[in-house]
């Protein structure tokens, strides 16, 4: 994983074709973490809860 990703400075693949529940969904171009945008800045998506 690149140092930028470790510092939380992910770079989203700006593909606006994936629309989900009112926001655009993408992934970081470097590490693949899910990202989303409400029409402004990209942010890391919420972490999914692990089920036991």
N, CA, C, O and CB atoms as a CASP TS submission, in Angstrom:
PFRMAT TS
TARGET T0000
AUTHOR 0000-0000-0000
METHOD Language model
MODEL 1
PARENT N/A
ATOM      1  N   UNK     1       0.843  -1.175   0.000  1.00  0.00           N
ATOM      2  CA  UNK     1       0.000   0.000   0.000  1.00  0.00           C
ATOM      3  C   UNK     1       0.890   1.239   0.000  1.00  0.00           C
ATOM      4  O   UNK     1       1.896   1.298   0.707  1.00  0.00           O
ATOM      5  CB  UNK     1      -0.960  -0.003   1.218  1.00  0.00           C
ATOM      6  N   UNK     2       0.513   2.197  -0.780  1.00  0.00           N
ATOM      7  CA  UNK     2       1.321   3.417  -0.883  1.00  0.00           C
ATOM      8  C   UNK     2       1.151   4.286   0.367  1.00  0.00           C
ATOM      9  O   UNK     2       0.147   4.192   1.073  1.00  0.00           O
ATOM     10  CB  UNK     2       0.930   4.218  -2.147  1.00  0.00           C
ATOM     11  N   UNK     3       2.141   5.125   0.624  1.00  0.00           N
ATOM     12  CA  UNK     3       2.137   5.986   1.806  1.00  0.00           C
ATOM     13  C   UNK     3       0.956   6.954   1.803  1.00  0.00           C
ATOM     14  O   UNK     3       0.409   7.265   2.861  1.00  0.00           O
ATOM     15  CB  UNK     3       3.441   6.764   1.889  1.00  0.00           C
ATOM     16  N   UNK     4       0.560   7.433   0.619  1.00  0.00           N
ATOM     17  CA  UNK     4      -0.592   8.332   0.539  1.00  0.00           C
ATOM     18  C   UNK     4      -1.851   7.647   1.069  1.00  0.00           C
ATOM     19  O   UNK     4      -2.645   8.263   1.780  1.00  0.00           O
ATOM     20  CB  UNK     4      -0.811   8.798  -0.913  1.00  0.00           C
ATOM     21  N   UNK     5      -2.028   6.386   0.727  1.00  0.00           N
ATOM     22  CA  UNK     5      -3.200   5.637   1.193  1.00  0.00           C
ATOM     23  C   UNK     5      -3.145   5.433   2.702  1.00  0.00           C
ATOM     24  O   UNK     5      -4.167   5.529   3.382  1.00  0.00           O
ATOM     25  CB  UNK     5      -3.293   4.276   0.479  1.00  0.00           C
ATOM     26  N   UNK     6      -1.971   5.156   3.218  1.00  0.00           N
ATOM     27  CA  UNK     6      -1.827   4.994   4.663  1.00  0.00           C
ATOM     28  C   UNK     6      -2.169   6.277   5.410  1.00  0.00           C
ATOM     29  O   UNK     6      -2.646   6.232   6.544  1.00  0.00           O
ATOM     30  CB  UNK     6      -0.410   4.560   5.005  1.00  0.00           C
ATOM     31  N   UNK     7      -1.926   7.420   4.773  1.00  0.00           N
ATOM     32  CA  UNK     7      -2.233   8.713   5.384  1.00  0.00           C
ATOM     33  C   UNK     7      -3.671   9.159   5.108  1.00  0.00           C
ATOM     34  O   UNK     7      -4.078  10.238   5.539  1.00  0.00           O
ATOM     35  CB  UNK     7      -1.262   9.767   4.877  1.00  0.00           C
ATOM     36  N   UNK     8      -4.441   8.332   4.389  1.00  0.00           N
ATOM     37  CA  UNK     8      -5.836   8.662   4.108  1.00  0.00           C
ATOM     38  C   UNK     8      -6.032   9.560   2.905  1.00  0.00           C
ATOM     39  O   UNK     8      -7.109  10.132   2.736  1.00  0.00           O
ATOM     40  CB  UNK     8      -6.438   9.312   5.292  1.00  0.00           C
ATOM     41  N   UNK     9      -5.024   9.698   2.067  1.00  0.00           N
ATOM     42  CA  UNK     9      -5.112  10.562   0.878  1.00  0.00           C
ATOM     43  C   UNK     9      -5.277   9.703  -0.368  1.00  0.00           C
ATOM     44  O   UNK     9      -4.418   9.684  -1.250  1.00  0.00           O
ATOM     45  CB  UNK     9      -3.851  11.467   0.750  1.00  0.00           C
ATOM     46  N   UNK    10      -6.400   8.993  -0.420  1.00  0.00           N
ATOM     47  CA  UNK    10      -6.685   8.095  -1.534  1.00  0.00           C
ATOM     48  C   UNK    10      -6.996   8.886  -2.791  1.00  0.00           C
ATOM     49  O   UNK    10      -7.394  10.049  -2.723  1.00  0.00           O
ATOM     50  CB  UNK    10      -7.851   7.164  -1.194  1.00  0.00           C
ATOM     51  N   UNK    11      -6.808   8.241  -3.948  1.00  0.00           N
ATOM     52  CA  UNK    11      -7.084   8.857  -5.244  1.00  0.00           C
ATOM     53  C   UNK    11      -8.155   8.007  -5.927  1.00  0.00           C
ATOM     54  O   UNK    11      -7.891   6.893  -6.377  1.00  0.00           O
ATOM     55  CB  UNK    11      -5.775   8.966  -6.133  1.00  0.00           C
ATOM     56  N   UNK    12      -9.359   8.554  -5.994  1.00  0.00           N
ATOM     57  CA  UNK    12     -10.491   7.807  -6.549  1.00  0.00           C
ATOM     58  C   UNK    12     -10.404   7.698  -8.062  1.00  0.00           C
ATOM     59  O   UNK    12      -9.925   8.603  -8.745  1.00  0.00           O
ATOM     60  CB  UNK    12     -11.804   8.468  -6.157  1.00  0.00           C
ATOM     61  N   UNK    13     -10.878   6.570  -8.568  1.00  0.00           N
ATOM     62  CA  UNK    13     -11.069   6.412 -10.003  1.00  0.00           C
ATOM     63  C   UNK    13     -12.361   7.154 -10.295  1.00  0.00           C
ATOM     64  O   UNK    13     -13.423   6.714  -9.854  1.00  0.00           O
ATOM     65  CB  UNK    13     -11.126   4.874 -10.459  1.00  0.00           C
ATOM     66  N   UNK    14     -12.314   8.236 -11.005  1.00  0.00           N
ATOM     67  CA  UNK    14     -13.483   9.103 -11.180  1.00  0.00           C
ATOM     68  C   UNK    14     -14.406   8.563 -12.272  1.00  0.00           C
ATOM     69  O   UNK    14     -14.490   9.106 -13.373  1.00  0.00           O
ATOM     70  CB  UNK    14     -13.041  10.538 -11.524  1.00  0.00           C
ATOM     71  N   UNK    15     -15.084   7.487 -11.931  1.00  0.00           N
ATOM     72  CA  UNK    15     -16.068   6.877 -12.816  1.00  0.00           C
ATOM     73  C   UNK    15     -17.444   7.138 -12.211  1.00  0.00           C
ATOM     74  O   UNK    15     -17.817   6.510 -11.220  1.00  0.00           O
ATOM     75  CB  UNK    15     -15.803   5.332 -13.007  1.00  0.00           C
ATOM     76  N   UNK    16     -18.184   8.046 -12.793  1.00  0.00           N
ATOM     77  CA  UNK    16     -19.470   8.448 -12.245  1.00  0.00           C
ATOM     78  C   UNK    16     -20.623   7.558 -12.709  1.00  0.00           C
ATOM     79  O   UNK    16     -21.783   7.901 -12.478  1.00  0.00           O
ATOM     80  CB  UNK    16     -19.753   9.873 -12.620  1.00  0.00           C
ATOM     81  N   UNK    17     -20.342   6.439 -13.350  1.00  0.00           N
ATOM     82  CA  UNK    17     -21.408   5.588 -13.865  1.00  0.00           C
ATOM     83  C   UNK    17     -21.994   4.675 -12.794  1.00  0.00           C
ATOM     84  O   UNK    17     -23.085   4.139 -12.992  1.00  0.00           O
ATOM     85  CB  UNK    17     -20.892   4.756 -15.013  1.00  0.00           C
ATOM     86  N   UNK    18     -21.319   4.478 -11.677  1.00  0.00           N
ATOM     87  CA  UNK    18     -21.806   3.601 -10.631  1.00  0.00           C
ATOM     88  C   UNK    18     -22.525   4.419  -9.568  1.00  0.00           C
ATOM     89  O   UNK    18     -21.881   5.065  -8.741  1.00  0.00           O
ATOM     90  CB  UNK    18     -20.652   2.796 -10.011  1.00  0.00           C
ATOM     91  N   UNK    19     -23.849   4.398  -9.583  1.00  0.00           N
ATOM     92  CA  UNK    19     -24.691   5.201  -8.699  1.00  0.00           C
ATOM     93  C   UNK    19     -25.352   4.257  -7.700  1.00  0.00           C
ATOM     94  O   UNK    19     -25.916   3.239  -8.102  1.00  0.00           O
ATOM     95  CB  UNK    19     -25.766   6.018  -9.509  1.00  0.00           C
ATOM     96  N   UNK    20     -25.293   4.573  -6.408  1.00  0.00           N
ATOM     97  CA  UNK    20     -25.815   3.676  -5.383  1.00  0.00           C
ATOM     98  C   UNK    20     -26.371   4.480  -4.218  1.00  0.00           C
ATOM     99  O   UNK    20     -25.621   5.166  -3.523  1.00  0.00           O
ATOM    100  CB  UNK    20     -24.722   2.710  -4.895  1.00  0.00           C
ATOM    101  N   UNK    21     -27.674   4.403  -4.000  1.00  0.00           N
ATOM    102  CA  UNK    21     -28.344   5.042  -2.855  1.00  0.00           C
ATOM    103  C   UNK    21     -28.041   6.525  -2.716  1.00  0.00           C
ATOM    104  O   UNK    21     -27.810   7.005  -1.606  1.00  0.00           O
ATOM    105  CB  UNK    21     -27.952   4.347  -1.588  1.00  0.00           C
ATOM    106  N   UNK    22     -28.037   7.245  -3.803  1.00  0.00           N
ATOM    107  CA  UNK    22     -27.871   8.689  -3.752  1.00  0.00           C
ATOM    108  C   UNK    22     -26.450   9.203  -3.823  1.00  0.00           C
ATOM    109  O   UNK    22     -26.230  10.404  -3.665  1.00  0.00           O
ATOM    110  CB  UNK    22     -28.470   9.182  -2.540  1.00  0.00           C
ATOM    111  N   UNK    23     -25.479   8.340  -4.053  1.00  0.00           N
ATOM    112  CA  UNK    23     -24.100   8.790  -4.183  1.00  0.00           C
ATOM    113  C   UNK    23     -23.374   7.958  -5.221  1.00  0.00           C
ATOM    114  O   UNK    23     -23.808   6.857  -5.558  1.00  0.00           O
ATOM    115  CB  UNK    23     -23.374   8.717  -2.837  1.00  0.00           C
ATOM    116  N   UNK    24     -22.284   8.477  -5.719  1.00  0.00           N
ATOM    117  CA  UNK    24     -21.448   7.765  -6.681  1.00  0.00           C
ATOM    118  C   UNK    24     -20.467   6.887  -5.917  1.00  0.00           C
ATOM    119  O   UNK    24     -19.939   7.289  -4.880  1.00  0.00           O
ATOM    120  CB  UNK    24     -20.695   8.759  -7.619  1.00  0.00           C
ATOM    121  N   UNK    25     -20.226   5.695  -6.431  1.00  0.00           N
ATOM    122  CA  UNK    25     -19.315   4.750  -5.789  1.00  0.00           C
ATOM    123  C   UNK    25     -18.135   4.511  -6.714  1.00  0.00           C
ATOM    124  O   UNK    25     -18.301   4.351  -7.923  1.00  0.00           O
ATOM    125  CB  UNK    25     -20.034   3.411  -5.447  1.00  0.00           C
ATOM    126  N   UNK    26     -16.950   4.488  -6.140  1.00  0.00           N
ATOM    127  CA  UNK    26     -15.733   4.221  -6.894  1.00  0.00           C
ATOM    128  C   UNK    26     -14.779   3.471  -5.979  1.00  0.00           C
ATOM    129  O   UNK    26     -15.183   2.949  -4.940  1.00  0.00           O
ATOM    130  CB  UNK    26     -15.087   5.544  -7.432  1.00  0.00           C
ATOM    131  N   UNK    27     -13.527   3.420  -6.364  1.00  0.00           N
ATOM    132  CA  UNK    27     -12.495   2.785  -5.556  1.00  0.00           C
ATOM    133  C   UNK    27     -11.212   3.587  -5.678  1.00  0.00           C
ATOM    134  O   UNK    27     -11.034   4.349  -6.628  1.00  0.00           O
ATOM    135  CB  UNK    27     -12.269   1.315  -5.988  1.00  0.00           C
ATOM    136  N   UNK    28     -10.331   3.413  -4.726  1.00  0.00           N
ATOM    137  CA  UNK    28      -9.030   4.071  -4.788  1.00  0.00           C
ATOM    138  C   UNK    28      -8.231   3.431  -5.916  1.00  0.00           C
ATOM    139  O   UNK    28      -8.201   2.207  -6.048  1.00  0.00           O
ATOM    140  CB  UNK    28      -8.268   3.964  -3.422  1.00  0.00           C
ATOM    141  N   UNK    29      -7.592   4.251  -6.716  1.00  0.00           N
ATOM    142  CA  UNK    29      -6.811   3.762  -7.842  1.00  0.00           C
ATOM    143  C   UNK    29      -5.559   3.018  -7.381  1.00  0.00           C
ATOM    144  O   UNK    29      -5.013   2.210  -8.132  1.00  0.00           O
ATOM    145  CB  UNK    29      -6.425   4.917  -8.749  1.00  0.00           C
ATOM    146  N   UNK    30      -5.107   3.275  -6.180  1.00  0.00           N
ATOM    147  CA  UNK    30      -3.876   2.663  -5.678  1.00  0.00           C
ATOM    148  C   UNK    30      -4.121   1.392  -4.872  1.00  0.00           C
ATOM    149  O   UNK    30      -3.464   0.378  -5.108  1.00  0.00           O
ATOM    150  CB  UNK    30      -3.129   3.654  -4.829  1.00  0.00           C
ATOM    151  N   UNK    31      -5.072   1.432  -3.907  1.00  0.00           N
ATOM    152  CA  UNK    31      -5.238   0.301  -3.001  1.00  0.00           C
ATOM    153  C   UNK    31      -6.586  -0.404  -3.125  1.00  0.00           C
ATOM    154  O   UNK    31      -6.757  -1.494  -2.578  1.00  0.00           O
ATOM    155  CB  UNK    31      -5.056   0.763  -1.599  1.00  0.00           C
ATOM    156  N   UNK    32      -7.551   0.197  -3.834  1.00  0.00           N
ATOM    157  CA  UNK    32      -8.821  -0.461  -4.081  1.00  0.00           C
ATOM    158  C   UNK    32      -9.886  -0.291  -3.016  1.00  0.00           C
ATOM    159  O   UNK    32     -10.947  -0.906  -3.115  1.00  0.00           O
ATOM    160  CB  UNK    32      -8.582  -1.868  -4.262  1.00  0.00           C
ATOM    161  N   UNK    33      -9.638   0.525  -2.001  1.00  0.00           N
ATOM    162  CA  UNK    33     -10.641   0.741  -0.962  1.00  0.00           C
ATOM    163  C   UNK    33     -11.864   1.432  -1.570  1.00  0.00           C
ATOM    164  O   UNK    33     -11.721   2.283  -2.447  1.00  0.00           O
ATOM    165  CB  UNK    33     -10.055   1.586   0.207  1.00  0.00           C
ATOM    166  N   UNK    34     -13.075   1.066  -1.104  1.00  0.00           N
ATOM    167  CA  UNK    34     -14.297   1.660  -1.645  1.00  0.00           C
ATOM    168  C   UNK    34     -14.391   3.128  -1.247  1.00  0.00           C
ATOM    169  O   UNK    34     -14.133   3.497  -0.101  1.00  0.00           O
ATOM    170  CB  UNK    34     -15.541   0.890  -1.154  1.00  0.00           C
ATOM    171  N   UNK    35     -14.767   3.956  -2.219  1.00  0.00           N
ATOM    172  CA  UNK    35     -14.921   5.387  -1.986  1.00  0.00           C
ATOM    173  C   UNK    35     -16.263   5.829  -2.516  1.00  0.00           C
ATOM    174  O   UNK    35     -16.850   5.165  -3.370  1.00  0.00           O
ATOM    175  CB  UNK    35     -13.781   6.193  -2.646  1.00  0.00           C
ATOM    176  N   UNK    36     -16.761   6.967  -2.004  1.00  0.00           N
ATOM    177  CA  UNK    36     -18.038   7.493  -2.482  1.00  0.00           C
ATOM    178  C   UNK    36     -18.000   9.008  -2.525  1.00  0.00           C
ATOM    179  O   UNK    36     -17.175   9.656  -1.882  1.00  0.00           O
ATOM    180  CB  UNK    36     -19.191   7.015  -1.591  1.00  0.00           C
ATOM    181  N   UNK    37     -18.929   9.552  -3.311  1.00  0.00           N
ATOM    182  CA  UNK    37     -19.018  10.997  -3.481  1.00  0.00           C
ATOM    183  C   UNK    37     -20.489  11.393  -3.576  1.00  0.00           C
ATOM    184  O   UNK    37     -21.277  10.742  -4.261  1.00  0.00           O
ATOM    185  CB  UNK    37     -18.233  11.463  -4.744  1.00  0.00           C
ATOM    186  N   UNK    38     -20.840  12.456  -2.887  1.00  0.00           N
ATOM    187  CA  UNK    38     -22.184  13.013  -2.959  1.00  0.00           C
ATOM    188  C   UNK    38     -22.229  14.182  -3.926  1.00  0.00           C
ATOM    189  O   UNK    38     -23.150  14.996  -3.862  1.00  0.00           O
ATOM    190  CB  UNK    38     -22.658  13.453  -1.576  1.00  0.00           C
ATOM    191  N   UNK    39     -21.268  14.281  -4.808  1.00  0.00           N
ATOM    192  CA  UNK    39     -21.205  15.365  -5.769  1.00  0.00           C
ATOM    193  C   UNK    39     -20.087  16.348  -5.481  1.00  0.00           C
ATOM    194  O   UNK    39     -19.893  17.307  -6.228  1.00  0.00           O
ATOM    195  CB  UNK    39     -22.505  16.086  -5.800  1.00  0.00           C
ATOM    196  N   UNK    40     -19.355  16.118  -4.409  1.00  0.00           N
ATOM    197  CA  UNK    40     -18.236  17.005  -4.094  1.00  0.00           C
ATOM    198  C   UNK    40     -16.968  16.155  -3.963  1.00  0.00           C
ATOM    199  O   UNK    40     -16.604  15.453  -4.907  1.00  0.00           O
ATOM    200  CB  UNK    40     -18.510  17.822  -2.774  1.00  0.00           C
ATOM    201  N   UNK    41     -16.317  16.203  -2.856  1.00  0.00           N
ATOM    202  CA  UNK    41     -15.073  15.457  -2.637  1.00  0.00           C
ATOM    203  C   UNK    41     -15.351  13.968  -2.463  1.00  0.00           C
ATOM    204  O   UNK    41     -16.413  13.573  -1.982  1.00  0.00           O
ATOM    205  CB  UNK    41     -14.330  16.000  -1.406  1.00  0.00           C
ATOM    206  N   UNK    42     -14.383  13.153  -2.860  1.00  0.00           N
ATOM    207  CA  UNK    42     -14.468  11.720  -2.645  1.00  0.00           C
ATOM    208  C   UNK    42     -14.039  11.415  -1.227  1.00  0.00           C
ATOM    209  O   UNK    42     -13.113  12.038  -0.708  1.00  0.00           O
ATOM    210  CB  UNK    42     -13.604  10.947  -3.663  1.00  0.00           C
ATOM    211  N   UNK    43     -14.710  10.450  -0.589  1.00  0.00           N
ATOM    212  CA  UNK    43     -14.354  10.036   0.761  1.00  0.00           C
ATOM    213  C   UNK    43     -14.395   8.513   0.834  1.00  0.00           C
ATOM    214  O   UNK    43     -15.050   7.857   0.024  1.00  0.00           O
ATOM    215  CB  UNK    43     -15.311  10.672   1.815  1.00  0.00           C
ATOM    216  N   UNK    44     -13.687   7.965   1.815  1.00  0.00           N
ATOM    217  CA  UNK    44     -13.676   6.515   1.998  1.00  0.00           C
ATOM    218  C   UNK    44     -15.047   6.101   2.508  1.00  0.00           C
ATOM    219  O   UNK    44     -15.605   6.731   3.406  1.00  0.00           O
ATOM    220  CB  UNK    44     -12.541   6.066   2.987  1.00  0.00           C
ATOM    221  N   UNK    45     -15.582   5.035   1.927  1.00  0.00           N
ATOM    222  CA  UNK    45     -16.892   4.531   2.331  1.00  0.00           C
ATOM    223  C   UNK    45     -16.854   3.937   3.715  1.00  0.00           C
ATOM    224  O   UNK    45     -15.779   3.674   4.254  1.00  0.00           O
ATOM    225  CB  UNK    45     -17.389   3.501   1.350  1.00  0.00           C
ATOM    226  N   UNK    46     -18.022   3.722   4.298  1.00  0.00           N
ATOM    227  CA  UNK    46     -18.063   3.141   5.654  1.00  0.00           C
ATOM    228  C   UNK    46     -17.583   1.700   5.649  1.00  0.00           C
ATOM    229  O   UNK    46     -17.786   0.959   4.687  1.00  0.00           O
ATOM    230  CB  UNK    46     -19.485   3.212   6.229  1.00  0.00           C
ATOM    231  N   UNK    47     -16.952   1.326   6.732  1.00  0.00           N
ATOM    232  CA  UNK    47     -16.479  -0.052   6.843  1.00  0.00           C
ATOM    233  C   UNK    47     -17.664  -0.954   7.143  1.00  0.00           C
ATOM    234  O   UNK    47     -18.559  -0.599   7.911  1.00  0.00           O
ATOM    235  CB  UNK    47     -15.386  -0.188   7.944  1.00  0.00           C
ATOM    236  N   UNK    48     -17.650  -2.109   6.531  1.00  0.00           N
ATOM    237  CA  UNK    48     -18.738  -3.066   6.727  1.00  0.00           C
ATOM    238  C   UNK    48     -18.531  -3.801   8.038  1.00  0.00           C
ATOM    239  O   UNK    48     -17.415  -4.206   8.363  1.00  0.00           O
ATOM    240  CB  UNK    48     -18.821  -4.067   5.548  1.00  0.00           C
ATOM    241  N   UNK    49     -19.613  -3.971   8.792  1.00  0.00           N
ATOM    242  CA  UNK    49     -19.535  -4.686  10.059  1.00  0.00           C
ATOM    243  C   UNK    49     -19.325  -6.177   9.787  1.00  0.00           C
ATOM    244  O   UNK    49     -19.931  -6.758   8.887  1.00  0.00           O
ATOM    245  CB  UNK    49     -20.818  -4.453  10.906  1.00  0.00           C
ATOM    246  N   UNK    50     -18.463  -6.761  10.581  1.00  0.00           N
ATOM    247  CA  UNK    50     -18.210  -8.188  10.443  1.00  0.00           C
ATOM    248  C   UNK    50     -19.282  -8.953  11.213  1.00  0.00           C
ATOM    249  O   UNK    50     -19.571  -8.631  12.365  1.00  0.00           O
ATOM    250  CB  UNK    50     -16.785  -8.557  10.952  1.00  0.00           C
ATOM    251  N   UNK    51     -19.857  -9.943  10.590  1.00  0.00           N
ATOM    252  CA  UNK    51     -20.858 -10.756  11.288  1.00  0.00           C
ATOM    253  C   UNK    51     -20.198 -12.037  11.788  1.00  0.00           C
ATOM    254  O   UNK    51     -19.414 -12.666  11.078  1.00  0.00           O
ATOM    255  CB  UNK    51     -22.068 -11.085  10.353  1.00  0.00           C
ATOM    256  N   UNK    52     -20.523 -12.400  12.993  1.00  0.00           N
ATOM    257  CA  UNK    52     -19.920 -13.598  13.605  1.00  0.00           C
ATOM    258  C   UNK    52     -20.782 -14.788  13.395  1.00  0.00           C
ATOM    259  O   UNK    52     -20.440 -15.884  13.838  1.00  0.00           O
ATOM    260  CB  UNK    52     -19.684 -13.400  15.086  1.00  0.00           C
TER
END
